[in-house]
Amino acid sequence: MVHPDTDSKREQVRILIVDDDAAVRNAIGMLLREEGYDTTLVDNAEAALEMARAEEYPLVISDMRMPGKDGAWLRDRLHEARPDTAIIMLTAFGDTEAAVEALHKGATDYLLKPPRVTDLIRAIEQALSKRRLEQARQRYRTSLERRVRDRTAELQQALQDLETTYSTTLWALVAALDAREQEVSNHSQRVVRFTLAIAGRLGVAEKELPDLGRGALLHDIGKIGITDSILLKPGKLTEEEWVVMRTHPQIGFDILKAIPFLGAPAEIVLAHQERFDGKGYPRGLKGDALPLGARVFAVADTYDAITSDRPYRKRQSPEAACAEISRCSGTQFDPMCVEAFLSIPVAELEALARPTTVPPI
Ligand SMILES: [Fe+2]
């Protein structure tokens, strides 16, 4: 006896039956209709594929050998067009090889012709249950993938927010420092922009630019540890005062070195007063021993210093600044960085110097 629940479920199952032999086709169709399935009969593989493309059939029962396109052809096309479709192949006695191949290539099951009713029903139920299981697996996989995607996006957003928070904090810190020195407004932003522009010309990898920018931004952070009487002294510093003043790169480095994401910028801070010819401080590093970021920064900082008004002198033209930087190539500055800097048109330098509300890093 058929359970009413199963019966009602069966009525919804649509089965496409493909066989060139009308007698077999009709016999199977009638049999399955009696069992409560919704059957559609078709006599060739091409017509079957067309129908399966137009409407979804959870199950296709197809003869293996048919004139024209055969069952194997239909199985392969269905596999592409309707990967969810369960396929039962009907094979003639002695055609076991073809049947095994059919299974390997994606058929759900095979039956010898003519199939016995019980075998046919069992094969159909097994194929449909296998299909439901596969669909459930697929739904689970899809939902898992979606969850992973959502969580990854959330994580990326959180990292982005964190990065923005870091960045904003650094800018606030530098603004506080600039305020203490009554520094020319936007000096830090400009130096960062020039540094990034030169680094870009040098072909520095995109992912390394934030470190260079942060090194430039924080270069004088160590001045926080220099007493007001020296830092803000209006006149010239004595030799003893210079000794104190020259400790600011080391103080800056010591402040930053414990912060993991500022490791590379800390090295630039420590080296920002060095010179290419080794006559800088605190370590007297020479040439390539200097971090590239520090060599780039030196050019950017000098350009900004010359082209900005200072309490003790008026600003000079970009051309004059470029001439001075060119003159110091190989002594104060790395010639490679000078060349990259000089390749930036003056109009671009002037554009970079204009204040904007968007921090460059
Ligand atoms: Fe400095």
Residues whose N, C-alpha, C, O or C-beta is under 5 A from the ligand:
A	BS01	LIG	H219 D220
